């Protein structure tokens, strides 16, 4: 029986991973609170995913499963297509190779009842390698801040679980570039941080081991294959005020590296105005990587 009082949508973009979906489904069936909708978005899989999903839907579930098949365009396009259609109070993006701990939904809904009075746009939890081992621990039991700057100022990097207030999330879209199928959720987090505060909660609600063919392990390769989105993202970071110097240097070098690989001068991109030191770092990186690539061709 479908729970008509669903409070949260679990949004999962999948590509060629029917077996992973079965494992995630099992973790959803074990939830102590099932006031949820699981919305699966098939990003144009080339293997048979629909028989698996249809079988899951046909089970006697006590939560709703929605299934949408799209033309392959990347996770960001899948999110852009579905997020405006979500009607539950909350939305959490869960990858198909992740699992939720048994009380994840119960924890989220209890925390949200408190957070509703605190004028926040999202709840941010730790992501676990295992149920009690975070990928990256948060510094305090409970804290507040704007996501992008909070994590930078605390020198934290890594994967977290963002539970968005849906009406806040729906104000944003990830950029899309012609003939490119990847951009990380980074630009969403930056733009979201400009408008909304988040509540950081030192609890693990999602667990997942990175897959060999998953996004996390192949990020640099994906950036080279999708250069316009990658450069857009790094430029967005560089344009933000109060971004620490070490982070600016790192992102400047990455812009130069990607530009060298695609043999396109960064000067043809939207180089940040009035940031001469950043532009200099980008161009130095561009020429350095360009030289190394030419040297590799010769050798």
C-alpha positions in Angstrom: 0.0 0.0 0.0 1.4 3.4 -1.0 1.8 5.9 1.8 0.0 9.0 0.7 1.7 11.0 3.5 5.2 10.7 1.9 7.5 13.5 3.2 10.7 12.9 1.4 11.7 11.9 -2.2 14.8 9.8 -2.7 16.1 10.7 -6.1 18.3 8.1 -7.8 19.8 8.6 -11.3 21.0 5.2 -12.6 22.9 4.0 -15.6 23.5 0.3 -16.3 23.3 -0.8 -12.7 20.2 -3.0 -12.1 22.0 -5.1 -9.4 23.0 -2.0 -7.4 19.4 -0.8 -7.5 18.3 -4.1 -5.9 20.7 -3.5 -3.0 19.5 0.1 -2.5 15.9 -1.1 -2.7 16.6 -3.6 0.1 17.9 -0.8 2.3 14.8 1.2 1.7 12.6 -1.7 2.6 14.4 -1.9 6.0 13.6 1.7 6.8 12.0 2.3 10.2 9.9 5.2 8.7 8.7 4.7 5.1 7.0 8.1 4.5 9.0 8.4 1.3 8.9 8.2 -2.5 11.8 6.5 -4.4 12.1 8.2 -7.8 14.4 6.2 -10.1 15.6 8.1 -13.2 17.2 5.8 -15.9 19.7 7.9 -17.8 19.4 5.9 -21.0 20.9 2.7 -19.8 22.3 0.3 -22.5 21.6 -2.8 -20.4 18.2 -4.0 -19.3 17.3 -2.0 -16.2 13.5 -1.7 -16.7 12.8 -5.4 -15.9 14.5 -5.1 -12.6 12.7 -1.8 -11.7 9.3 -3.1 -12.8 9.8 -6.2 -10.6 10.6 -3.9 -7.6 7.5 -1.8 -8.3 5.3 -4.9 -8.5 6.3 -6.0 -5.0 4.0 -5.3 -2.1 5.8 -2.1 -1.2 4.7 0.2 1.6 6.3 3.2 -0.2 5.9 4.5 -3.7 8.4 3.9 -6.5 8.4 6.1 -9.5 10.4 5.3 -12.7 11.3 7.7 -15.5 13.4 6.8 -18.5 15.4 9.6 -20.2 17.7 9.8 -23.2 21.3 9.5 -22.0 22.4 13.0 -21.1 24.2 12.7 -17.7 23.1 12.8 -14.1 22.8 16.6 -14.1 20.2 16.5 -16.9 18.3 13.8 -15.0 18.2 15.9 -11.9 17.2 19.0 -13.9 14.3 17.1 -15.4 12.9 15.6 -12.2 13.5 18.0 -9.4 10.9 20.5 -10.6 8.3 17.7 -10.4 8.9 16.7 -6.8 6.1 17.4 -4.4 7.4 16.1 -1.1 8.7 18.5 1.6 12.3 17.1 1.3 14.6 15.7 -1.4 17.7 13.7 -1.0 19.9 12.6 -4.0 21.1 9.0 -3.4 23.4 7.3 -5.9 22.5 3.8 -7.2 25.6 2.4 -5.5 24.8 3.7 -2.1 22.7 2.4 0.8 20.7 4.1 3.5 21.1 3.1 7.1 18.0 1.6 8.6 16.8 4.7 10.5 17.9 7.2 7.8 14.4 8.5 6.9 13.3 8.5 10.6 16.4 10.5 11.5 15.9 13.0 8.7 12.2 13.6 9.4 12.9 14.1 13.2 15.7 16.5 12.5 13.7 18.4 10.0 10.9 19.0 12.5 13.4 20.9 14.6 15.1 22.6 11.6 11.9 24.0 10.2 12.1 26.6 13.0 15.7 27.5 12.1 15.3 29.0 8.7 17.6 26.6 6.8 17.5 25.3 3.2 19.1 21.9 3.8 20.3 19.3 6.3 23.8 18.0 5.7 24.9 14.6 7.1 28.1 12.6 6.9 28.5 9.9 4.3 29.9 6.7 5.6 32.4 4.2 4.2 30.8 2.0 6.8 27.9 2.7 9.1 30.2 4.1 11.8 33.1 5.4 9.7 32.5 8.6 7.8 34.3 9.4 4.5 35.0 12.8 6.0 33.9 13.7 9.6 32.1 16.9 10.3 33.9 19.0 13.0 30.9 19.6 15.4 27.9 17.6 16.5 25.5 20.3 15.2 26.5 23.5 13.3 25.1 26.0 10.9 26.5 27.8 7.9 26.5 28.3 4.1 27.7 25.0 2.7 30.4 26.1 0.2 32.1 28.5 2.6 31.5 26.3 5.7 33.4 23.3 4.3 36.2 25.5 2.8 36.7 27.4 6.1 36.9 24.1 8.0 39.3 22.6 5.4 36.8 19.8 4.7 36.5 18.0 1.4 34.7 14.9 0.6 31.2 13.5 0.0 28.3 14.4 2.2 24.6 13.7 2.2 22.5 16.8 1.5 18.8 16.7 2.3 17.2 19.7 0.6 14.0 21.5 1.5 12.4 20.8 -1.9 11.0 24.3 -2.5 14.5 25.7 -1.9 16.2 23.2 -4.2 13.7 23.9 -7.0 15.1 27.5 -7.3 18.2 26.1 -9.0 19.3 24.1 -12.0 22.7 22.6 -13.0 24.2 24.1 -16.1 24.0 22.0 -19.3 26.5 22.2 -22.2 26.0 20.8 -25.7 27.5 17.4 -26.3 28.7 17.1 -22.7 27.2 14.5 -20.3 28.9 15.4 -17.0 29.2 18.2 -14.5 29.4 17.7 -10.8 26.8 19.0 -8.3 29.4 21.6 -7.2 27.8 24.6 -9.0 24.5 23.7 -7.3 26.1 23.8 -3.9 27.7 27.1 -4.6 24.6 28.8 -5.8 22.5 27.2 -3.1 25.0 28.5 -0.5 24.6 32.1 -1.7 20.9 32.0 -0.7 20.3 29.4 2.0 22.0 28.3 5.2 22.4 24.7 6.0 22.4 22.7 9.2 25.3 20.3 9.6 24.6 17.2 11.6 27.3 14.7 12.7 25.4 11.5 11.8 25.8 8.9 9.0 22.6 8.2 7.2 24.1 7.0 3.8 26.8 4.4 3.2 28.5 3.5 0.0 31.8 2.0 -1.3 32.9 3.8 -4.4 32.6 1.6 -7.6 35.5 1.3 -10.0 33.3 2.8 -12.8 31.6 5.3 -10.5 31.7 9.1 -10.9 34.0 9.6 -7.9 36.8 7.4 -9.2 36.8 8.8 -12.7 36.3 12.5 -12.0 39.5 13.7 -13.7 38.8 11.7 -16.9 35.2 13.0 -17.0 36.5 16.6 -16.7 38.7 16.2 -19.7 35.8 14.6 -21.7 33.4 17.4 -20.6 35.7 20.4 -20.6 33.2 23.3 -20.9 31.3 22.1 -17.8 34.5 21.5 -15.9 36.0 24.9 -16.7 32.7 26.6 -15.9 32.7 24.9 -12.5 36.3 25.8 -11.6 35.7 29.4 -12.8 32.6 29.6 -10.5 34.7 28.6 -7.5 37.4 31.2 -8.5 34.9 34.0 -8.7 33.6 33.6 -5.2 34.7 36.1 -2.6 36.5 34.8 0.6 37.7 31.6 -1.2 41.0 30.6 0.5 44.2 31.1 -1.5 45.2 27.4 -1.5 41.8 26.6 -3.1 42.2 29.3 -5.7 45.6 28.0 -6.7 44.3 24.4 -7.0 41.4 25.4 -9.2 43.5 27.8 -11.3 45.9 24.9 -12.1 43.0 22.6 -13.0 41.6 25.2 -15.5 45.0 25.4 -17.1 45.3 21.6 -17.2 41.9 21.1 -18.8 42.5 23.9 -21.3 45.9 22.4 -22.3 44.3 18.9 -22.9 41.6 20.3 -25.2 44.2 22.7 -26.8 42.0 25.8 -26.2 43.5 28.9 -24.6 41.8 29.9 -21.3 41.7 33.4 -22.7 38.8 32.2 -24.9 36.9 31.4 -21.8 35.3 33.8 -19.4 38.5 34.6 -17.5 37.7 36.3 -14.2 37.9 40.1 -14.4 39.9 42.1 -11.9 41.7 38.9 -10.7 45.1 39.3 -12.4 46.9 36.9 -10.0 44.3 34.2 -10.8 44.5 34.7 -14.5 48.3 34.5 -14.3 48.1 31.2 -12.4 45.7 29.8 -15.0 47.9 30.8 -17.9 51.1 29.5 -16.3 49.4 26.1 -15.7 48.1 26.1 -19.3 51.5 26.6 -20.8 53.2 24.2 -18.4 50.7 21.4 -19.2 50.8 22.2 -22.9 54.6 21.9 -22.9 54.4 18.5 -21.0 51.8 17.2 -23.4 54.0 18.1 -26.4 57.0 16.6 -24.8 55.1 13.4 -24.3 54.1 13.3 -28.0 57.8 13.7 -29.0 59.0 11.0 -26.6 
